[in-house]
Every structure is written in C-alpha cells, then in structure tokens.
Amino acid sequence: MRIATFQRLVVPAMCLAGAAALWAGPTLAASPEKFQTELSGQSQVPAVDTKGSGTAEFRYNPTTHKLSWSISYKDLSSEVMMAHIHSGAAGANGKVVVSLTKKGSMENPSPIKGAATLTEDQAKEVMSGNTYVNVHTKDHPSGEVRGQITPPAS
C-alpha cells in the first residue's frame, strides 16, 4: 500500500518538478551585462590634449566569462596602434589585463570589435570597477583617450 501511494503521488510530483527545472533552467542563467564608458584625453594619466574622443561598449556574460566589446573613436591625432583594458583606478596607470586589438596589427579602424573568454582572475579584475580602457595611437603611444570601466552593480 505504501509503495503504491508513493508511486501514485511522489513519482509524478518529482517528474513535474524535474520538468519545471528543465524549462526554467535557461531563464535562470545569468544574462549578459551591458556597460559603457566615454573615452577622452582628459582621462589619460597624464592628461592628453586631443580633439579625440570615443565610446567603449561592453557586454559580459558572468556564466561563460565571455566579454565582447565595440570601441568607437573619432578625431584622434594619428592611427590607432592598439587598445587595452588595464588595471587601475581613476587617476592611476596599471598593467594590461585584456588586449582589445590583435597584437602587431596596424589595421584598427573604428569601431574596434572583438570578444574574449576571460580567466577567473581577469573577470574579477574587469568587474571590480578598478580597470580602464585606453586607445594608443602613433602620436600618443601611452594612450590618447581613456575611460574608466564601471560595470553594473551585481
């Protein structure tokens, strides 16, 4: 009698719960986070006198650690040599965390688009709020425009 009751009540309930979990699973996964920053010469350290400006847009998936970007710029003094995400709070310079351009490429037209799967350490650093993006040019090899990355609050 107990086994029959178990089979009639508990087994169907478990099946329904499993089906509900499978159906809801993809919707419960973390959705990509979008954030952006404005790029200017005044944000460089030290500040750069330039007419150049830009916008860096990011999309980050915390489940897969995939970061994608689109870096738009205009009116820079010379051709873009490279772009990076660096560690460092506003007003400080730091090491490169993620390269946003292909190493050695002299072809970096606006917008610079790409994606990378971050390591756990890179993901923590980028999402900490203590990183910045900057665009390096031939005339300003240390960076012509920069913007502090402020990811959305989790």
N, C-alpha and C positions, 0 to 999 in steps of 0.2 A: 504494500500500500504506500509506504513512504517513497519507494523508488518510483512508482507510478506518478505520485504527486510531484516529485522532483522533476521528472521528465516532462510533465504537462505544464508546469509553471516556471521553473528556473531555467531550463534549457531554452525555451523560446525567449525569455527575458534577456538572457545572455546573448542570444543571436541578435536581437533588436539593438542591444547596447553596442555590440560589435559593429553592426551595420551603421549605426549613428556615428560612431567614432570614425569609421572609414569615410563617411560622407562629409563630416565636419573637419577632418584632419587637414586637408589642403587650405581650408579657410582659417584654421587656427595658426597656420605657419606665419612667421613674421613677414610682413610685407616690406618691400623696398622703401627706404627712407630717402627723401629728396632734400637737398640743401644747396645753397649757392653763396658766392661771395663776390663782391666787386673788387676789381684789381686797379691799383693806382700806383704812381711813382712815389707819392707821399707815404705810402705804407711800407716801402722798402726801407731797409736799415743798412746804411744811412739812406735818407730820402733821396729820390732821383727827380731832377727837374725834367719832366717829359710831358708831351701832349698825349702820350699813350694812355690807354685805359682798356678795361676788359671785364669780362664776367666769367667766373668758373662755376659750372653747374655739375653737381654730383648726384649719383644715385647709388645707394649702398644697400645690399641685402645682408642682414645680420645672420641669416641662416647659412648662406653659402659663402659669405665673406667676399662676394663679388662687388667691386667698386667700378663704376663706369663714369666717364667724365666727358664734358664738352667745354673747352676753353676758347672763348671768343675774345679777340683783341682787335684794336684799331689804332692807327696813328702812332705806331712805335717808331723809334729813331732808325732802326735797321732790321735786318732779317732775324727771325727767331732761331736761336741755336738749340734751345732745349727748354723744357718746363718740368717742374718737380713739385712734389709735396715734401715739405721739410718739417722737422720737429721744431718747436719754438713758439713761445708765447708772443703776443704783440710786442714789438719793440726789441725782440731778440732774434738772432740768427741761429740756425741749427743744421743738423745733418739731413741728408736726403733720406726720406722714408720710402717714397714711390716715385719712379720716373714716369712722366706722362707723355714723353716723346720717345721715339726709337733712338737708341744710342748711336751717335755718329750721323744721324740724319740731318741734312741741311734743308730738307723739304718739310716745313712745318706750317702750312697755311692755316689761316683761321677759318673755321674752328678746328682746334686740335681735339680729336675724338679718340677714345680708347677705353679699354677695360682691363682689369687685372683681378685675380683672386688673391686676396691679402692673406698673409700668415696671421696667426692669432696675435702676435706682437704688433704687427703693422695695423691690424684692425683696431686694437686697443688704443694705439697712438693716434690714429686718424680720428677716431670717435671721441677722444679725450677733450678736444677743444684747444689743444696746445700744438696745433700744426697750421701751416700756411702754404699757399700755393704761390709760386712765382714763375715768371716768364723771363728767361735770359735771352738777351739779344747780343749781336756782334758788338755794338757800341757800349753795351752795359752787361758784361759777362757775369757779373754777380747778381743780375736781375734788374729789369727795368720796371716791371709792375708786380705788385704783390697784393694778396688779400688773405686775411685770417680766416681759417675754416671754422665755422661754428655749426656743428651738426645739431639736428633737432634733439631736444631733451628726450631721453628714453623713459 
